[in-house]
Amino acid sequence: MSYPYALTFKNQHFTHLSEDTRKLNAHTLLVQTPSNAPFVQAHLAKEPKTPTIHALELYGLLNLSLKIVGVTGTNGKTTTASCIYSLLLDLGHACALLGTRGFFISDRRVKEKGLTTPTLLELYMDLAQAQAEGVAYFVMEVSSHAIAQERILGLEFVARVHTNITSDHLDYHKDLETYRAVKNSFFQGEGLKIINRDDPFVRFNPINAYGYGLEHKTHLSTDAYSLHPSLSAHLSFKPTPRAPAENALLHSPLIGRHNLYNLLGAVLCVRLITDRPLSDICACVPNFLGVKGRLEVVRTSPLVVVDFAHTADGFTQIFNSFAGQKIKVVFGAGGDRDQSKRPLMGQVATKHALKTYITSDNPRSENPLDIIKDILEGIPESKRPSVVVEADRQSAIELALSELREDEILLILGKGDENMQIIGSTLHPFDDCQVVRAFYKDKT
């Protein structure tokens, strides 16, 4: 793709940048990235005079001076990044946000949803646009694919935030050790790092590393916290062991223990990059109402919650948020994606739920019943009587709702705020929340 951008390189003026050797003309500067390097070299062998710049030179050429915050982890990236963005805006900073929800500049959506982390050149163009609009902080989600494919090459991060590292995308990374190594590689430099110290799988360079946690005493700790009916905590921040503690109360309308982790990571990040008092930052937390499709309460009586959780660990976090309550769950698993997590998702769901409705997610090119069969393999025979199989997602949700009692909770997991279902190569309009609202509207 070619992007309009006026610049001068080696005394030559250009109006466009492109990483596609098929999209070149006299006014377009070719950008070599790790992904397109073989194509660029093949092109230069035929056209050696083609003006070309390496991606590592882009940051300086575009005169970027943004304070970039990168957030990575298996779960919690979107909520944590969105909370950092919200807090910075409330504290008066011009800010941009880039991730699965799209591209935002100061509360204005600039682009719709796309890849968690876009291609390298598109990312640089987003950064350039944000800077041109006066943005100071650029908060972005960083996926494991982006790290492995060097789609963040050359970026200078003011902070790198870690949420957790469990298991996902093994269809791409092949094994758990490789996946964890890729995630952990993001935290090996000497720049500022914000680390969830309760995560047993994180490995990081201790220089300029600051921790947060619920179980371990670290730089940002909780002296006490409550999960019901919503989140509250007494926080203690000690930048060094001998420094006096800075204390503040945190209150949030969000629910769930894992959201408390997300808030802690966001608060610590903002505390360190802005040097604003902890109490000022915590005073802004109630304004952050969460992210659509992430532990979203669609109905309160009975309680129906939609969430994007699509891994066994994500399931565990969700269920732990409602520990001791009567839970039912609807979920499926994505087709053409990591198959190893399917039985684990089934195992976790039936361990915690009174009744489990197994259905389709985005089956893509796979047979939905084959995916469901993989999920069932993780479910013990003793739990099979509490399992219902309904491949049609709308029918499964409606069945679960029709059987839901006032004292029970229904969790609809996997798709979150997605408004399409991918069946084969076709996109079908589908929204879990709309299915729920339509069901209850018909009952009134």
C-alpha positions as CSV (number, residue, x, y, z in Angstrom):
1,M,0.0,0.0,0.0
2,S,1.1,3.5,-0.7
3,Y,0.7,6.3,1.9
4,P,0.7,10.0,1.1
5,Y,3.5,11.8,3.0
6,A,5.6,14.7,1.8
7,L,9.3,14.4,2.7
8,T,12.8,15.0,1.4
9,F,15.3,12.1,1.3
10,K,18.8,12.4,-0.1
11,N,17.9,15.7,-1.7
12,Q,15.0,14.2,-3.5
13,H,11.3,15.2,-2.8
14,F,8.7,12.5,-2.4
15,T,4.9,12.7,-1.9
16,H,4.3,9.0,-0.9
17,L,5.8,6.1,1.0
18,S,5.3,2.5,0.1
19,E,6.4,-0.9,1.2
20,D,5.0,-2.5,-1.9
21,T,7.4,-2.8,-4.8
22,R,4.4,-2.9,-7.2
23,K,3.2,0.6,-6.0
24,L,6.1,2.7,-7.1
25,N,6.6,5.8,-9.2
26,A,9.0,8.7,-9.4
27,H,7.4,10.4,-6.4
28,T,7.2,7.3,-4.1
29,L,10.0,6.3,-1.7
30,L,10.3,2.5,-1.1
31,V,10.5,1.4,2.5
32,Q,12.3,-1.8,3.3
33,T,10.9,-3.7,6.3
34,P,11.7,-7.2,7.7
35,S,8.6,-8.5,6.0
36,N,9.2,-7.2,2.5
37,A,13.0,-7.5,2.4
38,P,13.2,-10.4,-0.1
39,F,10.8,-8.5,-2.5
40,V,12.8,-5.3,-2.1
41,Q,16.1,-7.0,-2.8
42,A,14.7,-8.7,-5.8
43,H,13.3,-5.4,-7.1
44,L,16.6,-3.6,-6.5
45,A,18.4,-6.3,-8.4
46,K,16.4,-5.2,-11.5
47,E,16.0,-1.5,-10.7
48,P,19.1,-0.6,-8.6
49,K,18.4,3.1,-8.7
50,T,15.1,2.9,-7.0
51,P,15.1,5.3,-4.0
52,T,14.9,3.1,-0.9
53,I,15.0,3.7,2.8
54,H,15.3,1.1,5.6
55,A,12.6,1.0,8.2
56,L,15.2,1.7,10.9
57,E,15.7,5.2,9.4
58,L,12.0,6.1,9.5
59,Y,11.8,7.3,13.1
60,G,14.4,9.9,12.4
61,L,13.3,10.8,8.9
62,L,9.8,11.5,10.2
63,N,11.1,13.5,13.1
64,L,9.0,11.5,15.6
65,S,9.1,12.7,19.2
66,L,6.0,11.0,20.6
67,K,6.1,9.3,24.0
68,I,5.1,5.8,22.9
69,V,3.7,3.3,25.5
70,G,3.5,-0.3,24.4
71,V,1.2,-2.8,26.1
72,T,1.6,-6.6,25.6
73,G,0.3,-9.8,27.2
74,T,-1.9,-12.7,26.5
75,N,-5.0,-11.1,28.1
76,G,-5.7,-7.6,29.2
77,K,-3.9,-5.6,26.5
78,T,-7.0,-3.8,25.2
79,T,-8.4,-2.8,28.6
80,T,-5.0,-1.8,30.1
81,A,-4.1,0.3,27.0
82,S,-7.5,1.9,27.0
83,C,-7.3,2.7,30.6
84,I,-3.8,4.4,30.2
85,Y,-5.3,6.4,27.3
86,S,-8.3,7.4,29.4
87,L,-6.2,8.4,32.4
88,L,-3.8,10.5,30.3
89,L,-6.7,12.3,28.6
90,D,-8.3,13.0,32.0
91,L,-5.0,14.4,33.2
92,G,-5.0,16.9,30.4
93,H,-2.5,15.2,28.0
94,A,-3.1,15.0,24.2
95,C,-3.1,11.3,23.6
96,A,-3.6,8.6,20.9
97,L,-4.6,5.0,21.2
98,L,-4.0,2.2,18.7
99,G,-5.1,-1.4,19.0
100,T,-7.8,-4.0,18.4
101,R,-10.6,-1.3,18.8
102,G,-9.1,0.9,16.1
103,F,-7.1,4.2,16.1
104,F,-8.1,7.1,18.3
105,I,-6.8,10.6,18.7
106,S,-8.1,12.5,21.7
107,D,-11.4,10.6,21.9
108,R,-12.0,10.7,18.2
109,R,-11.9,7.4,16.2
110,V,-9.6,7.9,13.2
111,K,-9.7,4.3,11.9
112,E,-11.9,1.3,12.5
113,K,-10.7,-2.0,14.0
114,G,-7.9,-3.8,12.2
115,L,-4.9,-5.8,13.3
116,T,-3.9,-5.5,17.0
117,T,-0.6,-4.1,15.7
118,P,-0.7,-2.9,12.1
119,T,2.1,-3.3,9.5
120,L,5.3,-1.4,10.2
121,L,4.8,1.4,7.7
122,E,1.1,1.8,8.5
123,L,2.1,2.1,12.2
124,Y,4.7,4.8,11.4
125,M,2.1,6.7,9.4
126,D,-0.3,6.5,12.3
127,L,2.4,7.9,14.6
128,A,3.1,10.7,12.1
129,Q,-0.6,11.6,11.9
130,A,-0.8,11.7,15.7
131,Q,2.2,13.9,16.0
132,A,0.9,16.3,13.4
133,E,-2.3,16.6,15.4
134,G,-0.4,17.6,18.5
135,V,-0.4,14.3,20.4
136,A,2.1,13.9,23.2
137,Y,1.5,10.3,24.2
138,F,0.8,7.3,21.8
139,V,-0.5,4.2,23.6
140,M,-0.5,1.0,21.5
141,E,-1.2,-2.7,21.9
142,V,1.7,-4.9,20.9
143,S,0.9,-8.4,19.7
144,S,3.2,-11.4,19.8
145,H,2.9,-11.5,16.0
146,A,4.1,-7.9,15.8
147,I,7.1,-8.7,18.0
148,A,8.1,-11.8,16.1
149,Q,7.6,-10.1,12.7
150,E,9.5,-6.9,13.9
151,R,6.5,-4.7,13.1
152,I,7.7,-2.4,15.9
153,L,11.2,-2.1,14.5
154,G,12.9,1.2,15.3
155,L,10.3,2.5,17.8
156,E,11.5,4.2,20.9
157,F,9.1,3.3,23.8
158,V,8.8,5.6,26.9
159,A,7.3,2.6,28.7
160,R,6.6,-1.1,28.0
161,V,3.7,-2.6,30.0
162,H,3.3,-6.3,30.7
163,T,-0.1,-7.8,31.7
164,N,0.4,-11.5,31.7
165,I,1.8,-14.4,29.7
166,T,-0.1,-17.6,29.4
167,S,-0.9,-19.5,26.2
168,D,-2.3,-18.3,22.8
169,H,-1.5,-18.3,19.1
170,L,0.4,-21.6,19.2
171,D,-0.8,-22.1,15.6
172,Y,1.7,-19.4,14.7
173,H,4.4,-19.8,17.4
174,K,4.2,-23.6,17.4
175,D,5.0,-24.2,21.1
176,L,4.4,-22.5,24.4
177,E,8.1,-21.9,25.1
178,T,8.5,-20.0,21.8
179,Y,5.4,-17.9,22.5
180,R,6.6,-17.0,26.0
181,A,10.1,-16.2,24.7
182,V,8.6,-13.8,22.1
183,K,6.5,-12.0,24.6
184,N,9.4,-11.7,27.1
185,S,11.7,-10.4,24.4
186,F,9.8,-7.2,24.6
187,F,11.1,-6.6,28.1
188,Q,14.8,-7.2,27.7
189,G,16.0,-3.6,27.2
190,E,17.0,-1.1,29.8
191,G,14.0,1.3,29.2
192,L,11.1,1.7,31.6
193,K,9.1,-1.5,32.1
194,I,5.9,-2.1,34.1
195,I,5.6,-5.7,35.1
196,N,2.9,-7.8,36.6
197,R,4.9,-9.5,39.4
198,D,2.3,-12.1,40.1
199,D,2.9,-13.6,36.7
200,P,5.2,-16.7,37.1
201,F,6.1,-16.8,33.4
202,V,7.4,-13.2,32.9
203,R,11.2,-12.7,32.3
204,F,12.6,-9.2,32.1
205,N,15.6,-7.0,32.4
206,P,15.5,-5.7,36.0
207,I,17.0,-2.3,35.1
208,N,14.2,0.3,35.2
209,A,11.6,-2.4,35.9
210,Y,8.7,-1.5,38.2
211,G,6.2,-4.1,39.5
212,Y,2.5,-4.2,40.4
213,G,0.6,-7.0,41.9
214,L,-2.1,-8.3,44.3
215,E,-0.2,-11.3,45.7
216,H,3.4,-9.9,45.9
217,K,4.6,-6.7,47.6
218,T,6.3,-4.6,44.9
219,H,6.4,-1.0,43.7
220,L,2.6,-0.7,43.4
221,S,0.8,-3.0,45.8
222,T,-2.6,-3.3,47.3
223,D,-2.9,-3.2,51.1
224,A,-6.5,-4.3,50.8
225,Y,-9.0,-4.7,48.0
226,S,-12.6,-5.6,47.3
227,L,-14.2,-7.1,44.1
228,H,-17.8,-6.8,45.0
229,P,-20.0,-5.2,43.9
230,S,-17.3,-3.4,41.9
231,L,-13.6,-2.8,42.3
232,S,-12.0,-0.8,45.1
233,A,-8.5,-1.0,46.6
234,H,-6.1,0.8,48.9
235,L,-2.9,1.3,46.9
236,S,0.7,1.8,48.1
237,F,3.4,3.1,45.8
238,K,7.1,2.9,46.8
239,P,9.5,3.7,43.9
240,T,12.4,2.5,46.0
241,P,12.5,0.3,49.2
242,R,13.6,3.3,51.3
243,A,11.2,5.9,49.8
244,P,8.1,6.9,51.8
245,A,5.0,5.2,50.6
246,E,2.5,7.1,48.5
247,N,-1.0,6.0,49.3
248,A,-4.3,6.4,47.5
249,L,-7.8,4.9,47.3
250,L,-8.9,3.4,44.0
251,H,-12.5,3.0,43.0
252,S,-13.8,1.6,39.7
253,P,-17.2,0.7,38.2
254,L,-15.5,-2.3,36.5
255,I,-15.9,-5.9,37.8
256,G,-13.5,-8.8,38.0
257,R,-10.2,-9.5,39.7
258,H,-8.4,-9.5,36.4
259,N,-9.6,-5.9,35.7
260,L,-8.0,-4.9,39.0
261,Y,-4.7,-6.1,37.6
262,N,-5.4,-4.1,34.4
263,L,-6.1,-1.0,36.4
264,L,-3.0,-1.4,38.5
265,G,-0.8,-1.8,35.4
266,A,-2.4,1.3,33.9
267,V,-2.1,3.4,37.1
268,L,1.5,2.5,37.6
269,C,2.4,3.3,34.0
270,V,0.8,6.7,34.2
271,R,2.3,7.4,37.6
272,L,5.8,6.7,36.2
273,I,5.6,8.5,32.8
274,T,3.8,11.6,34.1
275,D,5.1,11.9,37.7
276,R,1.7,13.0,38.7
277,P,0.6,12.2,42.3
278,L,-1.0,8.8,42.7
279,S,-4.1,10.3,44.3
280,D,-4.6,12.5,41.2
281,I,-4.4,9.5,38.9
282,C,-6.7,7.4,41.0
283,A,-9.3,10.2,41.1
284,C,-9.6,9.7,37.3
285,V,-10.1,5.9,37.4
286,P,-13.9,6.1,38.0
287,N,-14.2,7.9,34.6
288,F,-12.9,4.8,32.8
289,L,-16.0,2.7,32.1
290,G,-14.2,-0.2,30.5
291,V,-14.1,-1.5,27.0
292,K,-17.1,-2.7,25.0
293,G,-17.1,-6.5,24.8
294,R,-14.7,-6.8,27.8
295,L,-16.7,-8.0,30.8
296,E,-19.6,-6.0,29.5
297,V,-22.8,-6.2,31.5
298,V,-25.6,-6.5,29.0
299,R,-28.3,-7.3,31.5
300,T,-28.4,-7.0,35.3
301,S,-31.4,-9.2,36.3
302,P,-30.4,-11.9,35.6
303,L,-26.8,-11.0,35.1
304,V,-25.6,-11.5,31.5
305,V,-22.0,-10.7,30.7
306,V,-20.2,-10.7,27.3
307,D,-16.4,-11.0,27.2
308,F,-13.7,-11.5,24.6
309,A,-11.9,-14.3,26.6
310,H,-10.8,-16.9,24.2
311,T,-8.1,-18.9,26.1
312,A,-8.1,-21.2,29.0
313,D,-6.4,-18.6,31.2
314,G,-8.8,-15.9,30.1
315,F,-11.6,-18.2,31.1
316,T,-10.1,-18.9,34.5
317,Q,-9.8,-15.2,35.2
318,I,-13.4,-14.6,34.2
319,F,-14.7,-17.4,36.3
320,N,-12.6,-16.4,39.3
321,S,-14.3,-13.0,39.1
322,F,-17.6,-14.6,39.9
323,A,-16.3,-17.2,42.4
324,G,-19.0,-18.7,44.6
325,Q,-21.8,-17.7,42.3
326,K,-24.0,-19.8,40.0
327,I,-22.5,-19.6,36.6
328,K,-23.5,-20.8,33.1
329,V,-21.4,-20.2,30.0
330,V,-21.8,-20.1,26.3
331,F,-18.6,-20.3,24.1
332,G,-16.9,-21.8,21.1
333,A,-13.4,-21.6,19.6
334,G,-12.1,-19.9,16.5
335,G,-11.4,-22.0,13.4
336,D,-8.0,-22.0,11.7
337,R,-6.4,-21.0,14.9
338,D,-4.6,-22.6,17.8
339,Q,-6.2,-26.0,18.3
340,S,-4.3,-26.9,21.4
341,K,-6.3,-24.5,23.6
342,R,-9.7,-26.0,22.7
343,P,-9.8,-28.9,25.1
344,L,-8.3,-26.7,27.8
345,M,-11.1,-24.2,27.4
346,G,-13.7,-27.0,27.7
347,Q,-11.9,-28.3,30.8
348,V,-11.9,-24.9,32.5
349,A,-15.5,-24.0,31.6
350,T,-17.0,-27.2,32.9
351,K,-14.9,-27.0,36.1
352,H,-16.5,-23.7,37.0
353,A,-19.9,-23.6,35.3
354,L,-23.2,-25.3,36.4
355,K,-24.1,-25.7,32.7
356,T,-22.0,-25.2,29.6
357,Y,-23.4,-24.4,26.1
358,I,-20.8,-25.2,23.5
359,T,-21.3,-23.5,20.2
360,S,-19.5,-21.8,17.3
361,D,-17.2,-18.8,17.5
362,N,-15.7,-17.9,14.1
363,P,-15.4,-21.3,12.4
364,R,-13.8,-19.9,9.3
365,S,-12.8,-22.8,7.0
366,E,-13.3,-25.5,9.6
367,N,-16.4,-27.6,10.2
368,P,-18.0,-26.2,13.4
369,L,-18.7,-29.7,14.7
370,D,-15.0,-30.6,14.4
371,I,-14.1,-27.6,16.6
372,I,-16.7,-28.6,19.1
373,K,-15.4,-32.1,19.1
374,D,-11.9,-30.8,20.0
375,I,-13.5,-28.8,22.9
376,L,-15.3,-31.8,24.2
377,E,-12.1,-33.8,24.4
378,G,-11.1,-31.8,27.4
379,I,-14.3,-32.4,29.3
380,P,-14.4,-35.3,31.8
381,E,-17.2,-37.8,31.5
382,S,-18.5,-36.8,34.9
383,K,-19.2,-33.3,33.5
384,R,-20.8,-34.3,30.2
385,P,-24.4,-34.3,31.6
386,S,-24.1,-30.5,32.2
387,V,-23.0,-29.8,28.6
388,V,-25.2,-28.8,25.7
389,V,-24.0,-28.7,22.1
390,E,-25.6,-26.2,19.8
391,A,-23.5,-25.2,16.8
392,D,-25.7,-22.2,15.8
393,R,-24.4,-19.4,18.1
394,Q,-27.6,-17.4,18.2
395,S,-29.7,-20.5,19.0
396,A,-27.2,-21.4,21.8
397,I,-27.3,-18.0,23.3
398,E,-31.1,-17.9,23.2
399,L,-31.4,-21.4,24.7
400,A,-29.1,-20.4,27.5
401,L,-31.1,-17.2,28.2
402,S,-34.4,-19.1,28.2
403,E,-33.0,-21.4,30.9
404,L,-31.3,-18.7,33.0
405,R,-32.7,-18.1,36.5
406,E,-32.6,-14.9,38.4
407,D,-29.9,-16.1,40.8
408,E,-27.6,-17.3,38.0
409,I,-25.0,-15.5,35.8
410,L,-24.6,-16.2,32.1
411,L,-21.2,-15.6,30.6
412,I,-21.0,-15.4,26.8
413,L,-17.4,-15.7,25.9
414,G,-15.1,-15.5,22.9
415,K,-16.3,-12.8,20.5
416,G,-16.7,-9.7,22.8
417,D,-17.5,-6.6,20.7
418,E,-17.1,-8.3,17.4
419,N,-20.1,-7.6,15.1
420,M,-19.4,-10.3,12.5
421,Q,-19.1,-14.0,12.5
422,I,-16.7,-15.6,10.0
423,I,-18.2,-18.8,8.4
424,G,-16.1,-20.1,5.6
425,S,-14.8,-17.0,3.9
426,T,-18.0,-15.0,4.4
427,L,-18.6,-12.3,7.1
428,H,-22.1,-12.6,8.6
429,P,-23.4,-9.7,10.8
430,F,-23.5,-11.0,14.4
431,D,-23.3,-9.4,17.8
432,D,-23.6,-11.3,21.0
433,C,-24.9,-8.2,22.9
434,Q,-27.6,-7.6,20.3
435,V,-28.8,-11.2,20.5
436,V,-29.2,-10.8,24.2
437,R,-31.0,-7.4,23.9
438,A,-33.3,-8.7,21.2
439,F,-34.2,-11.8,23.3
440,Y,-35.3,-9.8,26.3
441,K,-37.0,-7.2,24.1
442,D,-39.2,-9.9,22.7
443,K,-40.1,-11.0,26.3
444,T,-41.3,-7.6,27.4
